[in-house]
Amino acid sequence: MSEVLPREILICTIAKLLDGVRHVAVGASSPIPAAGAMLLRALKEKAGAPRVRISILGSVEHNFFTNGSAELFDCAGQGRIDAFFLGGGQIDGHANVNLVGVGEYPQTKVRWPGSFGAAYLYFVVPRVILFREEHSPRVFVDKVDFISAPGVSEDGVYRTGGPYALLTGKGLFSFDGKKPGFRLESVHPGHDLAEIEAATGFAFDHDAVPASTPLPDADVLALLRGRVLDELSETYPDFAGQLLEDLKDRSMPAA
């Protein structure tokens, strides 16, 4: 079997972060989170556990909604979505997310798609996982230029949802809403603490020698590269095809 790809580590880590959820929702442009949710579902079914429901906006096979985001928001408000994923052009140490742009609003120098339902879902979904594959100072800043969705709220603000974890291409962080702040839980293979500190614009807690993000075992990899990759190709054909090509390249013997 070929070596484990960095994106496979992310997918398997997401599956672990989702353990225990009944219903997870994924945006239309989130192939790695979707793959993690599919992997969890496959693992649970293999173990004979209750089936995990996955709602992927834009998918025919993996979406029981018939009216798009309106039903998603209703479902989340009723407490029937346990986990969701949020990314952002900027994320700061208080888990604030910026989806609007860079610079002083409204004269932003760089304009992004916008907040859509990010703030609402951040308040009502109990396990929001922040995900951004790129881990650089331009993404992880000391203070976001615009708060599209706040990581924490003032006392007295009713809120059932919020940040649960932050997963990047370099490491996995947990979030403490009482502090508030992040803690580095593990470093992905090929990276180290010094590199993560240099790429992060805010301070975070960590052990003197952080743990290494565990690699998936052969059975999990086989499930990911088989059933999950097939399911993923329905909604994210380009991503699934690229992952398959990367696997073929990594399995080829060195010249």
C-alpha positions in Angstrom: 0.0 0.0 0.0 1.3 3.5 -0.9 2.3 6.0 1.8 -0.4 8.0 3.5 -1.1 11.3 1.8 -1.4 14.6 3.8 -5.0 15.0 2.7 -5.8 11.4 3.8 -4.5 12.4 7.3 -6.9 15.4 7.3 -9.8 13.2 6.2 -9.1 10.6 8.9 -8.7 13.3 11.6 -12.0 14.8 10.6 -13.7 11.4 11.0 -12.4 11.2 14.6 -13.5 14.8 15.3 -17.0 13.8 14.2 -17.3 10.7 16.3 -20.5 10.7 18.2 -22.5 12.9 15.9 -25.8 11.8 14.3 -26.1 14.4 11.6 -23.3 16.4 9.9 -23.8 19.1 7.3 -21.2 20.1 4.8 -21.0 23.0 2.3 -20.9 22.6 -1.4 -17.2 23.4 -1.7 -15.8 21.2 1.1 -14.5 17.9 -0.3 -12.1 17.1 2.6 -14.8 17.6 5.3 -17.3 15.7 3.2 -14.8 12.8 2.8 -14.2 12.8 6.6 -18.0 12.5 7.2 -18.3 9.8 4.7 -15.4 7.9 6.3 -17.1 8.1 9.7 -20.4 6.8 8.2 -18.6 3.9 6.6 -16.8 3.0 9.8 -20.0 3.1 11.8 -21.8 1.0 9.4 -19.0 -1.5 9.3 -19.2 -1.7 13.1 -22.9 -2.1 13.1 -23.5 1.3 14.8 -26.4 3.7 14.0 -26.0 5.3 10.6 -24.6 8.8 10.4 -26.7 11.2 8.4 -24.7 13.5 6.0 -26.1 16.5 4.3 -23.9 17.9 1.5 -25.3 21.0 -0.2 -25.3 20.6 -3.9 -25.2 16.8 -3.8 -28.0 14.6 -5.2 -26.9 11.4 -3.4 -25.9 12.9 -0.1 -28.6 15.5 0.6 -32.2 14.9 1.8 -33.1 18.6 1.6 -35.3 19.7 -1.3 -35.1 23.4 -0.8 -31.4 24.0 -0.3 -30.1 26.2 2.5 -33.5 27.2 3.8 -34.2 23.7 5.1 -30.6 23.4 6.3 -31.0 26.5 8.5 -34.4 25.3 9.8 -32.9 22.0 10.7 -30.0 23.6 12.5 -32.2 25.9 14.4 -34.3 23.0 15.6 -31.1 21.4 17.0 -31.1 18.6 14.4 -27.6 19.2 13.0 -24.7 18.2 15.3 -21.7 19.3 13.3 -20.8 21.8 10.6 -17.6 23.1 9.0 -16.5 26.7 8.6 -13.5 28.2 6.9 -12.5 31.7 6.3 -10.2 34.1 4.6 -9.0 35.1 8.1 -9.3 33.3 11.5 -8.0 34.8 14.7 -7.2 33.5 18.2 -10.7 34.0 19.5 -12.0 31.8 16.6 -13.6 34.8 14.9 -14.1 34.1 11.2 -13.8 36.7 8.3 -15.5 35.8 5.1 -15.9 39.4 3.8 -12.4 40.7 2.8 -9.1 42.3 3.8 -8.9 45.9 4.8 -11.3 48.4 6.5 -14.9 47.6 5.6 -16.5 48.6 3.4 -13.5 49.7 1.4 -11.9 46.3 1.5 -8.8 45.8 -0.7 -9.7 42.1 -1.3 -13.3 41.0 -1.4 -14.4 37.5 -0.6 -17.8 35.8 -1.3 -19.5 37.0 1.9 -20.8 35.6 5.2 -24.0 33.9 4.0 -25.3 31.9 6.9 -22.0 31.5 8.8 -22.9 33.6 11.8 -26.3 31.8 12.3 -24.8 28.3 12.0 -22.0 29.3 14.4 -24.6 30.1 17.0 -26.8 27.0 16.7 -24.6 24.1 15.7 -22.9 22.6 18.8 -19.8 21.2 17.1 -18.4 23.6 14.5 -15.1 22.5 13.1 -13.0 25.3 11.6 -11.1 23.9 8.7 -8.5 25.6 6.4 -5.9 23.5 4.6 -3.7 26.5 4.1 -1.8 27.4 7.3 -0.1 30.8 6.9 0.1 34.2 8.6 -2.3 35.7 6.1 -5.0 33.3 7.2 -4.3 32.9 10.9 -4.1 36.5 12.1 -4.0 38.3 15.4 -7.3 40.0 14.7 -9.6 39.6 11.8 -10.4 42.7 9.7 -14.1 41.9 9.7 -16.1 39.5 12.0 -18.4 37.5 9.8 -19.0 35.0 12.6 -17.9 35.5 16.2 -16.1 32.6 18.0 -17.4 33.6 21.4 -20.2 35.8 22.7 -20.7 38.1 25.7 -22.3 36.7 28.9 -26.1 36.6 28.6 -26.1 35.9 24.9 -28.0 32.7 24.2 -25.9 30.4 22.1 -26.0 26.6 21.7 -23.2 26.4 19.1 -19.6 27.4 18.6 -16.1 26.4 17.7 -15.1 22.8 18.7 -11.7 22.5 16.9 -9.5 23.9 14.2 -7.9 21.7 11.7 -5.2 22.9 9.2 -2.7 21.4 6.9 -0.1 21.6 9.7 -1.9 20.6 12.9 -5.0 20.1 15.0 -6.2 22.6 17.6 -8.9 22.4 20.3 -10.7 25.5 21.4 -11.5 26.7 24.9 -14.4 29.1 24.9 -13.9 30.2 28.5 -10.3 31.4 28.0 -10.9 31.9 25.1 -8.2 30.5 22.9 -6.7 27.6 21.0 -4.5 24.7 22.1 -2.4 22.8 19.7 -3.3 19.1 20.2 -1.1 17.5 17.5 1.3 18.2 14.7 0.9 16.5 11.3 3.8 14.4 10.0 6.3 16.5 8.2 5.7 19.6 10.3 6.9 20.9 13.7 6.0 23.3 16.5 8.4 26.0 15.3 6.9 26.0 11.8 3.4 26.2 13.2 4.3 29.1 15.5 5.9 31.0 12.6 2.8 30.5 10.4 0.3 31.5 13.1 -0.5 35.2 13.9 -1.9 34.5 17.3 -0.6 32.8 20.5 -1.8 29.3 21.4 -1.2 26.8 24.2 0.8 23.7 23.5 2.8 21.0 25.2 6.6 21.4 25.2 6.7 18.5 22.7 3.3 18.3 21.0 1.9 14.9 20.0 2.1 13.8 16.4 -1.2 13.4 14.5 -1.8 9.6 14.3 -1.7 7.9 10.9 -4.7 5.8 9.9 -4.3 2.0 10.0 -4.5 -0.2 6.9 -8.3 -1.0 7.3 -9.3 2.6 7.5 -7.1 3.5 4.5 -8.7 0.7 2.5 -12.2 2.0 3.3 -11.1 5.5 2.4 -9.5 4.6 -0.9 -12.4 2.3 -1.8 -15.9 3.0 -0.8 -15.4 6.6 0.4 -13.5 7.7 -2.8 -16.3 6.2 -4.9 -19.0 8.1 -2.9 -17.0 11.3 -3.0 -16.7 11.2 -6.8 -20.5 11.8 -7.1 -20.3 15.3 -5.6 -16.7 16.2 -5.9 -15.4 14.4 -9.1 -12.4 16.7 -9.6 -11.2 16.3 -6.1 -11.7 12.6 -6.1 -9.9 12.3 -9.4 -7.0 14.3 -8.1 -6.7 12.3 -5.0 -6.7 9.1 -7.0 -3.9 10.5 -9.2 -1.9 11.5 -6.2 -2.2 7.9 -4.8 -1.0 6.5 -8.1 2.0 8.8 -8.1 2.9 8.0 -4.5 2.7 4.3 -5.1 5.1 4.3 -8.1 8.6 3.0 -7.4 11.3 5.7 -7.3 13.4 6.0 -10.5 
